[in-house]
C-alpha cells in the first residue's frame, strides 16, 4: 500500500528525514517511534501528500505521490484525499466550523455523500460527542477536541489513517478507548507516540527514526522494547541519578512523556 524509496527531506536548511525506505501492507497497524525532532511528523506529512520529499520517491497503491500530481490530477487527488487521513498533533488546527455537528459533517458534505448527516451522528455517538453536537468546538476540552478531530477523519472511511501523537490530551479511560478503536478499524494505521507503554497496544510493528533522521529499526514492537541498547541508541531511554543512602549511581530509564 505504501512504498518509500530513499526519501529524504530538508526544510530551510534543517534535515528532517534521511534515506528512508519503508513498505507497509494494507491493514497493518504500525507504531512510529523516535525522539522529538527525529522526523516523525514530517514522515506522516509526506505520507499524507502534504510535504514533498527533497529526494526519493513515495508511492501509494503503486502511484507516485507528489504535490504537483495532486494539484494536476483532480480525480486522483479526490480519491487520495478521501482515502488518506492525517490527525495532526495539535488537533485544534483542524477545527474551524461553528458547531461539533458541522465539523463532523463537513467532509461528507464536501464529498457529496447523501448520508452526510447520518454519518455525522453515527461517528459523534461512537466518539462520545453525541450530546455536544450544538456546541462550538472551542468550548470542548482538549481531549474532546482530539476525539472530534478524529471523528472528522473517520467519518470519511479512510483506508490509511495517520495519527500524530493521537493520545495527546487524553486521560487514561479515553486512551484505552482510542487503543480499542484503532485495533478494531479495518484501515491501515500508522501512529506516532512518545508513550512507550502504549507502543505494543497501538500496533505489532515498530518503525523507529533515530536522532540522525534515519530509519534505525523496522520490526516487531516487543523485540524493540526488550532491547535496551536499541532504545538507548534511538534516544528513547534516559539516564537518572539515584541515591541510596550515601551511594549515588545511575540507571537508564524509559518513561512516558508527552
Secondary structure, DSSP 8 states (H G I E B T S, - for coil): -EEEEEEEEEETTEEEEEEEEEEE-TT-EEEEE--TTSSHHHHHHHHTTSS--SEEEEEETTEE--HHHHHH-HHHHHHHHHHEEEE-SSGGGG--SSSHHHHHHHHHHHTT-TTHHHHHHHHHHHTT-GGGTTS-GGGS-HHHHHHHHHHHHHTT--SEEEEESTTTT--HHHHHHHHHHHHH--SEEEEE-S-HHHHHHH-SEEEEE-TTSSEEEEEEHHHHHT-HHHHHHTT--EEEEEEETTEEEEEEE-----
